[in-house]
């Protein structure tokens, strides 16, 4: 167990409409939200890219120039910060995500480690969106890992289900990746693992023993006991407007900074300090 907890802020995600939710889109907005999170204790910023044209901020972008501008703005606002870059793409064309990682060389990038039927049902028993497959076949995972290995980016293995956690160990066994290991247990997606604190010890048991781990908890006020459990079991912590809009008391937030303040309090209640960017680099093993 690390005495210090590394806090990641998931600044904006890609599924929310900025017309409906206060999520940042432009480099200036991303930098402002990152600064609020950084000042509250986040050492890592997980970024998604949105289209920059007026009225298009609800759509994803894989333009390398957008990635570079956003990363530069965040780094200028948050000296020493670690960038964790998105890579999630459904379908066979993920060259844009590979290009962003290859050209910008972030310290960390998400590596979705397995496929998931991405589903949700509304209260009226109809689909919240057309059923979709978030496809991450082994060949696709290998393509991401090959690029990350080439540029010195550490993969953060995104695990949406229990079997995917076990797959990460197999990737290591067969030599697809041999560097520092970090698992991200994504809990709370309706068709994936529930945001249940009782499940977390099982996931920790299934990961490779030397690996770091964190939890991404998706939901409303019910997710906060899971964050507290993660802090108490030695995990690193993540929250942000990609994952949640509500605090434990049900209050809706307007900024990433409010969520980071709350999750930093989880670490302190567990008797742990908050890792600085320099300490986070040592914990995760990044060489830059």
C-alpha positions as a printed NumPy array, in Angstrom:
array([[  0.   ,   0.   ,   0.   ],
       [  1.293,   3.429,  -0.944],
       [  1.229,   5.95 ,   1.894],
       [  0.374,   8.599,  -0.677],
       [ -2.689,   8.489,  -2.911],
       [ -2.362,   9.734,  -6.469],
       [ -5.45 ,  11.659,  -7.524],
       [ -6.558,  11.713, -11.167],
       [ -9.086,  14.22 , -12.43 ],
       [-11.19 ,  13.037, -15.388],
       [-11.853,  16.499, -16.718],
       [-14.559,  16.086, -19.324],
       [-15.193,  12.66 , -20.877],
       [-16.881,  12.364, -24.242],
       [-20.501,  11.353, -23.545],
       [-21.793,  14.597, -22.038],
       [-23.189,  17.571, -23.954],
       [-21.646,  20.896, -22.857],
       [-25.005,  22.526, -23.576],
       [-26.494,  20.433, -20.773],
       [-23.552,  19.964, -18.416],
       [-20.731,  22.26 , -17.383],
       [-17.922,  20.248, -19.006],
       [-14.852,  21.942, -20.507],
       [-14.185,  21.754, -24.246],
       [-11.693,  24.399, -25.397],
       [ -8.009,  24.505, -24.369],
       [ -8.755,  27.522, -22.184],
       [-11.649,  25.791, -20.445],
       [ -9.648,  22.611, -19.999],
       [ -6.757,  24.542, -18.478],
       [ -9.035,  26.435, -16.094],
       [-10.721,  23.248, -14.875],
       [ -7.362,  21.473, -14.613],
       [ -5.988,  24.312, -12.478],
       [ -8.938,  24.021, -10.083],
       [ -8.366,  20.26 ,  -9.823],
       [ -4.581,  20.655,  -9.506],
       [ -4.955,  23.154,  -6.677],
       [ -7.292,  20.705,  -4.902],
       [ -4.758,  17.855,  -5.081],
       [ -4.925,  16.197,  -8.514],
       [ -1.551,  15.304, -10.029],
       [ -2.929,  13.575, -13.127],
       [ -5.356,  14.981, -15.697],
       [ -7.279,  12.488, -17.811],
       [ -8.326,  14.251, -21.004],
       [-10.798,  13.631, -23.796],
       [-10.826,  15.693, -26.964],
       [-13.923,  17.455, -28.279],
       [-14.48 ,  19.111, -31.639],
       [-13.65 ,  22.806, -31.382],
       [-16.029,  24.291, -33.96 ],
       [-18.963,  26.3  , -32.533],
       [-21.824,  24.026, -31.523],
       [-19.745,  20.848, -32.014],
       [-18.354,  20.425, -28.506],
       [-20.537,  17.38 , -27.859],
       [-18.654,  15.419, -30.539],
       [-15.293,  13.66 , -30.11 ],
       [-12.149,  14.741, -31.921],
       [ -8.945,  12.87 , -32.721],
       [ -7.062,  15.789, -34.217],
       [ -3.46 ,  15.769, -33.049],
       [ -3.418,  19.569, -33.116],
       [ -6.331,  19.711, -30.658],
       [ -4.556,  17.267, -28.347],
       [ -1.348,  19.31 , -28.455],
       [ -3.147,  22.588, -27.749],
       [ -5.075,  21.156, -24.813],
       [ -2.035,  19.471, -23.296],
       [  0.065,  22.622, -23.64 ],
       [ -2.616,  24.762, -22.002],
       [ -2.972,  22.318, -19.098],
       [  0.796,  22.017, -18.586],
       [  1.188,  25.795, -18.535],
       [ -1.579,  26.111, -15.932],
       [ -0.385,  23.159, -13.81 ],
       [  3.426,  22.916, -13.584],
       [  4.632,  19.314, -13.404],
       [  1.198,  17.807, -14.082],
       [  0.916,  14.309, -15.588],
       [ -1.275,  13.874, -18.664],
       [ -3.4  ,  10.741, -19.023],
       [ -4.739,  10.664, -22.601],
       [ -7.922,   8.991, -23.76 ],
       [ -7.769,   6.266, -26.409],
       [-11.256,   4.773, -26.418],
       [-12.746,   4.247, -29.875],
       [-15.5  ,   1.87 , -30.935],
       [-15.108,   0.241, -34.32 ],
       [-12.211,  -0.634, -36.607],
       [-10.852,   2.871, -37.262],
       [ -8.781,   3.947, -34.285],
       [ -5.835,   5.435, -36.166],
       [ -6.635,   8.905, -34.811],
       [ -6.232,   7.723, -31.222],
       [ -2.95 ,   6.008, -32.084],
       [ -1.718,   9.173, -33.807],
       [ -2.519,  11.329, -30.769],
       [ -0.515,   9.056, -28.486],
       [  2.333,   8.664, -30.973],
       [  2.658,  12.38 , -31.706],
       [  2.082,  13.867, -28.231],
       [  3.756,  11.19 , -26.075],
       [  1.685,  11.641, -22.884],
       [  3.04 ,  10.143, -19.694],
       [  0.006,   7.839, -19.388],
       [ -2.746,   6.783, -21.776],
       [ -5.882,   4.741, -21.293],
       [ -5.736,   1.222, -22.724],
       [ -9.178,  -0.375, -22.774],
       [ -8.309,  -3.96 , -21.971],
       [-11.392,  -5.828, -23.202],
       [-14.763,  -5.58 , -24.907],
       [-18.099,  -4.745, -23.306],
       [-21.727,  -4.636, -24.406],
       [-22.304,  -0.986, -23.525],
       [-25.961,  -0.894, -22.447],
       [-28.347,   1.043, -20.262],
       [-32.11 ,   0.773, -19.756],
       [-34.334,   3.73 , -18.878],
       [-37.107,   3.743, -16.284],
       [-39.672,   3.057, -19.006],
       [-37.833,  -0.192, -19.887],
       [-36.473,   1.082, -23.194],
       [-32.83 ,   1.403, -24.22 ],
       [-31.159,   4.637, -23.136],
       [-29.228,   4.479, -26.416],
       [-29.026,   1.914, -29.224],
       [-27.189,  -1.161, -27.867],
       [-23.526,  -0.953, -28.795],
       [-20.362,  -2.994, -28.461],
       [-17.302,  -1.236, -27.072],
       [-14.968,  -3.531, -28.947],
       [-11.417,  -4.053, -27.728],
       [-10.13 ,  -7.261, -29.258],
       [ -6.64 ,  -8.474, -28.387],
       [ -5.31 ,  -7.26 , -31.738],
       [ -6.606,  -3.763, -31.007],
       [ -5.147,  -3.777, -27.497],
       [ -1.808,  -4.858, -28.96 ],
       [ -1.841,  -1.995, -31.461],
       [ -2.265,   0.469, -28.61 ],
       [  0.408,  -1.175, -26.488],
       [  2.878,  -1.229, -29.378],
       [  2.542,   2.538, -29.829],
       [  2.714,   3.206, -26.09 ],
       [  5.802,   1.023, -25.763],
       [  7.452,   2.853, -28.671],
       [  6.983,   6.332, -27.178],
       [  7.408,   5.504, -23.481],
       [  3.777,   6.036, -22.486],
       [  2.497,   3.938, -19.585],
       [ -0.837,   2.227, -20.278],
       [ -3.592,   2.531, -17.729],
       [ -5.541,  -0.689, -18.243],
       [ -9.255,   0.12 , -18.19 ],
       [-11.206,  -2.87 , -16.846],
       [-14.996,  -2.761, -17.18 ],
       [-15.614,  -6.319, -16.   ],
       [-14.002,  -9.012, -13.864],
       [-12.773, -11.098, -16.79 ],
       [-11.044,  -8.059, -18.263],
       [ -9.027,  -7.694, -15.053],
       [ -7.75 , -11.235, -15.595],
       [ -6.932, -10.49 , -19.244],
       [ -4.408,  -7.838, -18.205],
       [ -2.346, -10.491, -16.446],
       [ -2.412, -12.577, -19.618],
       [ -1.171,  -9.65 , -21.709],
       [  1.757,  -9.422, -19.326],
       [  2.369, -13.177, -19.433],
       [  2.646, -13.336, -23.217],
       [  4.889, -10.28 , -23.394],
       [  2.512,  -7.735, -24.93 ],
       [  3.55 ,  -5.344, -22.165],
       [  6.302,  -5.611, -19.557],
       [  6.461,  -2.135, -18.021],
       [  4.913,  -0.653, -14.865],
       [  1.365,  -1.91 , -14.396],
       [ -1.639,   0.213, -13.501],
       [ -5.209,  -1.061, -13.404],
       [ -8.27 ,   1.171, -13.542],
       [-11.336,  -0.673, -12.242],
       [-14.286,   1.006, -13.975],
       [-17.303,   0.426, -11.759],
       [-20.846,   1.696, -12.153],
       [-21.42 ,   1.294, -15.894],
       [-24.852,  -0.345, -16.085],
       [-23.688,  -3.347, -18.127],
       [-20.307,  -3.674, -16.415],
       [-19.128,  -4.03 , -12.827],
       [-21.396,  -2.437, -10.199],
       [-20.073,   0.352,  -7.991],
       [-20.128,  -1.99 ,  -4.997],
       [-17.403,  -1.684,  -2.348],
       [-17.728,  -5.411,  -1.59 ],
       [-16.482,  -6.238,  -5.101],
       [-13.274,  -4.237,  -4.802],
       [-11.291,  -6.718,  -2.643],
       [-11.975,  -9.423,  -5.243],
       [-10.639,  -7.206,  -8.043],
       [ -7.539,  -6.432,  -6.011],
       [ -7.005, -10.161,  -5.512],
       [ -7.216, -10.753,  -9.287],
       [ -4.746,  -8.068, -10.359],
       [ -1.019,  -8.75 , -10.581],
       [  0.393,  -8.239,  -7.086],
       [  2.986,  -5.636,  -8.103],
       [  0.481,  -3.436,  -9.926],
       [ -0.961,  -0.106,  -8.864],
       [ -4.731,   0.315,  -9.061],
       [ -7.423,   2.926,  -8.943],
       [-11.206,   2.989,  -9.234],
       [-13.327,   4.935, -11.672],
       [-16.756,   5.138, -10.033],
       [-19.641,   6.093, -12.312],
       [-22.83 ,   7.316, -10.694],
       [-24.345,   9.816,  -8.302],
       [-24.024,  10.104,  -4.513],
       [-24.035,   6.296,  -4.094],
       [-20.465,   6.009,  -5.451],
       [-18.727,   7.757,  -2.566],
       [-18.512,   4.732,  -0.229],
       [-16.615,   2.996,  -3.047],
       [-14.143,   5.877,  -3.258],
       [-13.636,   5.662,   0.512],
       [-13.127,   1.902,   0.307],
       [-10.553,   2.348,  -2.457],
       [ -8.624,   4.838,  -0.336],
       [ -8.674,   2.498,   2.66 ],
       [ -7.497,  -0.499,   0.6  ],
       [ -4.476,   1.338,  -0.784],
       [ -5.766,   2.33 ,  -4.198],
       [ -5.307,   5.56 ,  -6.033],
       [ -8.252,   7.841,  -6.591],
       [-10.068,   9.302,  -9.556],
       [-13.09 ,  11.5  , -10.068],
       [-14.155,  14.369, -12.295],
       [-16.967,  15.574, -14.496],
       [-16.484,  12.599, -16.807],
       [-17.555,  10.282, -13.985],
       [-19.915,  12.142, -11.668],
       [-21.79 ,  15.374, -11.053],
       [-22.826,  14.763,  -7.436],
       [-21.166,  14.774,  -4.02 ],
       [-21.967,  12.324,  -1.231],
       [-24.66 ,  14.635,   0.162],
       [-26.438,  14.775,  -3.199],
       [-25.25 ,  18.29 ,  -4.044],
       [-24.593,  18.823,  -7.751],
       [-21.188,  20.292,  -8.534],
       [-20.259,  22.874, -11.143],
       [-16.502,  22.254, -11.29 ],
       [-13.957,  19.46 , -11.208],
       [-12.307,  21.194,  -8.272],
       [-15.244,  20.408,  -5.984],
       [-15.035,  16.705,  -6.802],
       [-11.263,  16.598,  -6.257],
       [-11.629,  18.301,  -2.88 ],
       [-14.112,  15.611,  -1.879],
       [-11.978,  12.691,  -3.021],
       [ -8.88 ,  14.144,  -1.367],
       [-10.875,  14.094,   1.86 ],
       [-11.422,  10.347,   1.325],
       [ -7.661,   9.829,   1.256],
       [ -7.132,  11.89 ,   4.395],
       [ -9.852,  10.003,   6.283],
       [ -7.987,   6.815,   5.39 ],
       [ -4.84 ,   8.272,   6.943],
       [ -3.087,   8.855,   3.637],
       [ -1.422,  11.89 ,   2.15 ],
       [ -1.906,  13.278,  -1.336],
       [  0.885,  12.578,  -3.83 ],
       [  2.524,  15.493,  -5.576],
       [  3.198,  15.217,  -9.314],
       [  6.818,  14.245,  -8.588],
       [  5.7  ,  11.579,  -6.127],
       [  3.079,  10.324,  -8.575],
       [  5.78 ,   9.866, -11.232],
       [  7.765,   7.66 ,  -8.861],
       [  4.692,   5.642,  -7.861],
       [  3.594,   4.986, -11.453],
       [  7.122,   4.604, -12.804],
       [  6.936,   7.148, -15.58 ],
       [ 10.337,   8.262, -16.814],
       [  9.321,  11.803, -17.725]])
